Amino acid sequence: MLRKIARNPQSRRRKTMQDLRITLIQSNLVWEDRDANLNHFTNKIKPLKGNTDLIVLPEMFTTGFSMNPAPNAETMQGKSVAWMAQTAAETGACIAGSLIIEEAGNYYNRLIWASPQGEILQYNKRHLFTMAGEEKVYTAGAEKLITTLHGWRICPMICYDLRFPVWVRNTEEYDVLIFVANWPAARAQHWQKLLPARAIENQCYAIGVNRIGIDGTEKPYQGDSQIINPMGEEILNLAAADDTATATLSYEALTKTRRYMPFLKDRDGFSMIV
């Protein structure tokens, strides 16, 4: 007896998806000077028009990793979010990076995702960095963000979240995991080891965008912004340079990895209390 097998149109569409161009901008940041940083990134982004699908900036890219939110915070209607929306529209690429945002009396380390079509999405950093006292001045988030770009499912996170695999775990079938960061040079080895680990265990591309230079607290950063493939192999590393680079993510390579090593289907189920 022949049985008709129902096929998922979404699966067929995803098999023919285009590759994804992602640009990492690794840069020094001017301490707590929004306008200087916006001008700086404007100049770096202008040449990218039409040449990329997604531009990723570091954590708190308008201020540096400041624990002084009151004079530096903006609202969702402020200049920086408007700049991201305008830049996305002008370049034809999505823009992602985190800002200090004030909302309903609370301060957030909030990742903003701006699309060329005018959509603004957000993710509030879940794991606040207690070694810097971040939890004393910012409010933690409680929800992950999964967004789509040209059919790719993308999960953006912020810095310290990298250390927490349960929160990051690929239960939403995402394809790309992104961390925007101000990750200090003193713990660069952890950054270099944890990014490949997150890629391997979640069978996805893992992207980390860090800053360079010395911040207003005299803390040094050495960059190491990179893209890791689902096998844990490095396909791009900016080392310690003030640099901008674009890499193309292969959907064929992603699906091949998942097809020949389908261990995500054996992952443990769990419930999180946040």
C-alpha positions as CSV (number, residue, x, y, z in Angstrom):
1,M,0.0,0.0,0.0
2,L,1.3,3.4,-0.9
3,R,1.1,6.2,1.6
4,K,1.2,9.8,0.8
5,I,3.9,11.6,2.7
6,A,3.0,15.2,3.7
7,R,5.9,17.5,3.1
8,N,6.6,20.8,4.8
9,P,6.6,23.8,2.3
10,Q,8.7,25.7,4.8
11,S,11.4,22.9,4.6
12,R,11.4,23.1,0.8
13,R,11.8,26.9,0.9
14,R,14.6,26.8,3.4
15,K,16.5,24.2,1.4
16,T,16.8,26.7,-1.5
17,M,17.6,29.8,0.7
18,Q,20.3,32.2,-0.4
19,D,23.6,32.5,1.4
20,L,23.8,35.3,3.9
21,R,26.4,38.1,3.9
22,I,27.3,39.3,7.4
23,T,29.6,42.3,8.1
24,L,31.5,42.6,11.4
25,I,32.6,46.1,12.5
26,Q,35.4,45.9,15.2
27,S,36.3,49.3,16.5
28,N,37.5,51.4,19.3
29,L,34.7,53.3,21.1
30,V,34.8,56.9,22.3
31,W,33.9,56.8,26.0
32,E,30.3,58.0,26.7
33,D,30.2,60.1,23.6
34,R,27.2,59.1,21.5
35,D,27.6,61.6,18.7
36,A,31.3,60.8,18.1
37,N,30.6,57.1,17.9
38,L,27.6,57.6,15.6
39,N,29.7,59.7,13.3
40,H,32.5,57.1,13.4
41,F,30.2,54.2,12.5
42,T,28.5,56.2,9.8
43,N,31.8,56.6,8.0
44,K,32.6,52.9,8.4
45,I,29.2,51.8,7.1
46,K,28.8,54.1,4.1
47,P,30.9,51.9,1.8
48,L,28.8,48.8,2.6
49,K,25.7,49.9,0.8
50,G,24.4,47.1,-1.3
51,N,27.2,44.8,-0.3
52,T,25.9,43.0,2.8
53,D,22.8,41.7,4.4
54,L,23.5,42.3,8.0
55,I,25.9,44.7,9.8
56,V,26.8,43.9,13.4
57,L,28.2,46.5,15.9
58,P,29.7,45.9,19.4
59,E,27.8,46.0,22.7
60,M,26.9,49.6,23.9
61,F,28.4,50.9,20.7
62,T,27.5,54.5,21.4
63,T,29.1,54.7,24.9
64,G,31.3,51.8,25.7
65,F,30.4,49.5,28.6
66,S,29.3,52.2,31.0
67,M,27.8,51.7,34.4
68,N,26.6,55.3,34.4
69,P,23.3,55.0,32.6
70,A,21.5,58.1,33.8
71,P,23.3,60.7,31.6
72,N,23.9,58.2,28.7
73,A,20.5,56.5,28.3
74,E,18.2,57.1,25.4
75,T,14.6,56.1,24.7
76,M,13.4,54.0,21.8
77,Q,12.5,57.3,20.1
78,G,16.0,58.7,20.6
79,K,18.7,59.6,18.2
80,S,20.6,56.3,18.2
81,V,17.6,54.1,17.4
82,A,16.6,56.6,14.7
83,W,20.2,56.5,13.3
84,M,20.0,52.7,13.1
85,A,16.7,52.8,11.3
86,Q,18.0,55.4,8.8
87,T,21.3,53.6,8.3
88,A,19.5,50.3,7.6
89,A,17.2,52.0,5.1
90,E,20.2,53.7,3.3
91,T,22.4,50.6,3.1
92,G,19.7,48.0,2.5
93,A,21.1,45.9,5.3
94,C,19.9,45.1,8.8
95,I,21.8,46.7,11.6
96,A,22.3,45.1,15.1
97,G,24.1,46.5,18.2
98,S,23.3,47.3,21.8
99,L,22.5,50.6,23.4
100,I,21.7,52.0,26.9
101,I,17.9,52.4,26.8
102,E,15.6,53.9,29.5
103,E,12.0,52.6,29.6
104,A,9.4,52.9,32.3
105,G,11.9,54.0,34.9
106,N,14.4,51.1,34.2
107,Y,17.7,51.0,32.3
108,Y,18.4,48.2,29.9
109,N,21.4,47.0,28.0
110,R,19.3,46.5,24.9
111,L,20.2,45.0,21.5
112,I,18.4,46.8,18.7
113,W,17.7,45.1,15.4
114,A,16.8,47.6,12.7
115,S,15.7,46.4,9.2
116,P,15.7,48.3,5.9
117,Q,11.9,48.0,5.9
118,G,11.7,50.0,9.1
119,E,11.1,47.2,11.6
120,I,12.7,47.6,15.0
121,L,13.2,44.6,17.2
122,Q,14.8,44.4,20.6
123,Y,16.5,42.0,23.1
124,N,17.3,43.0,26.7
125,K,20.5,41.4,28.0
126,R,19.6,38.5,30.2
127,H,22.8,37.9,32.1
128,L,24.1,41.1,33.6
129,F,27.8,41.1,34.4
130,T,28.0,41.1,38.2
131,M,31.8,41.6,38.2
132,A,31.2,45.1,36.9
133,G,28.1,45.7,39.0
134,E,25.9,45.7,35.8
135,E,23.0,44.1,37.7
136,K,22.9,47.1,40.2
137,V,22.1,49.6,37.5
138,Y,20.4,47.7,34.7
139,T,17.3,45.5,34.5
140,A,17.7,42.0,33.1
141,G,15.7,40.7,30.2
142,A,13.6,37.6,30.3
143,E,12.9,36.7,26.6
144,K,15.0,35.6,23.7
145,L,14.7,37.2,20.3
146,I,14.5,35.0,17.2
147,T,14.3,37.0,14.0
148,T,14.5,36.1,10.3
149,L,16.5,37.5,7.5
150,H,16.2,36.1,4.0
151,G,14.7,32.9,5.6
152,W,17.6,32.5,8.0
153,R,16.6,32.3,11.7
154,I,18.9,34.4,13.8
155,C,19.3,34.6,17.6
156,P,21.1,37.8,18.8
157,M,22.6,37.8,22.4
158,I,24.9,40.2,24.4
159,C,28.4,39.5,25.7
160,Y,28.1,37.7,29.1
161,D,25.2,35.6,27.8
162,L,27.9,33.6,26.0
163,R,28.8,31.9,29.3
164,F,25.3,30.4,29.8
165,P,24.6,27.5,27.4
166,V,21.2,26.7,28.9
167,W,19.9,30.2,28.0
168,V,21.5,30.0,24.6
169,R,20.4,26.4,23.8
170,N,19.0,26.0,20.3
171,T,15.4,25.0,21.1
172,E,14.0,27.4,18.5
173,E,15.8,25.9,15.4
174,Y,17.8,29.0,14.8
175,D,20.6,29.0,12.2
176,V,22.9,31.9,13.4
177,L,23.8,32.9,16.9
178,I,25.2,36.4,17.4
179,F,27.0,37.9,20.4
180,V,27.7,41.7,20.5
181,A,30.3,42.3,23.2
182,N,32.7,44.4,25.2
183,W,34.8,41.4,26.2
184,P,37.9,42.4,28.1
185,A,41.4,41.2,26.9
186,A,42.0,39.7,30.3
187,R,39.5,36.9,29.5
188,A,40.1,36.7,25.7
189,Q,40.9,33.0,26.0
190,H,37.4,32.3,27.3
191,W,35.9,34.2,24.4
192,Q,38.0,32.3,21.9
193,K,36.9,28.9,23.4
194,L,33.3,29.6,24.1
195,L,32.3,30.8,20.7
196,P,33.3,27.6,19.0
197,A,31.6,25.6,21.8
198,R,28.3,27.4,21.2
199,A,28.5,26.8,17.5
200,I,29.2,23.1,17.9
201,E,26.6,22.3,20.5
202,N,23.9,24.3,18.7
203,Q,24.9,23.3,15.2
204,C,24.8,26.9,14.0
205,Y,27.0,29.7,12.9
206,A,28.3,31.6,15.9
207,I,29.3,35.2,15.5
208,G,31.0,37.4,18.1
209,V,31.6,41.1,17.6
210,N,33.9,42.7,20.2
211,R,35.5,46.1,20.5
212,I,39.2,47.1,20.7
213,G,41.0,49.8,22.6
214,I,40.9,51.0,26.2
215,D,37.7,52.2,27.8
216,G,37.0,54.9,30.3
217,T,37.8,52.6,33.2
218,E,41.2,51.8,31.7
219,K,40.1,48.3,30.7
220,P,41.8,47.0,27.5
221,Y,40.0,45.0,24.8
222,Q,41.7,43.0,22.0
223,G,38.8,42.3,19.7
224,D,39.0,38.8,18.3
225,S,35.6,39.4,16.5
226,Q,35.0,36.2,14.6
227,I,32.6,33.9,12.7
228,I,32.6,30.2,13.5
229,N,30.9,27.6,11.4
230,P,28.7,24.7,12.7
231,M,31.7,22.4,12.9
232,G,33.4,24.9,15.3
233,E,35.9,26.0,12.6
234,E,36.9,29.6,12.3
235,I,36.0,31.3,9.0
236,L,36.8,34.9,9.9
237,N,38.8,36.5,12.7
238,L,39.6,40.2,12.9
239,A,42.3,39.7,15.5
240,A,43.1,43.0,17.2
241,A,42.7,45.3,14.2
242,D,40.3,48.2,13.8
243,D,38.7,46.6,10.9
244,T,35.5,45.8,9.0
245,A,35.0,42.5,7.2
246,T,32.2,40.6,5.5
247,A,31.8,36.9,5.2
248,T,29.2,34.8,3.4
249,L,27.4,32.1,5.4
250,S,26.6,29.0,3.4
251,Y,23.2,27.5,4.0
252,E,24.3,24.4,2.1
253,A,27.1,23.8,4.6
254,L,24.8,24.3,7.5
255,T,22.2,21.8,6.3
256,K,24.9,19.3,5.4
257,T,26.3,19.4,8.9
258,R,22.9,19.0,10.4
259,R,22.0,16.2,8.0
260,Y,25.1,14.1,8.5
261,M,25.4,14.7,12.3
262,P,21.7,15.1,13.4
263,F,22.4,15.2,17.1
264,L,20.1,18.2,17.8
265,K,17.2,15.8,17.6
266,D,18.6,14.0,20.6
267,R,18.9,17.1,22.8
268,D,17.3,17.2,26.2
269,G,14.1,18.9,26.8
270,F,13.9,21.3,29.7
271,S,11.9,24.2,31.1
272,M,13.5,27.4,32.3
273,I,12.4,29.6,35.2
274,V,13.5,33.2,34.5
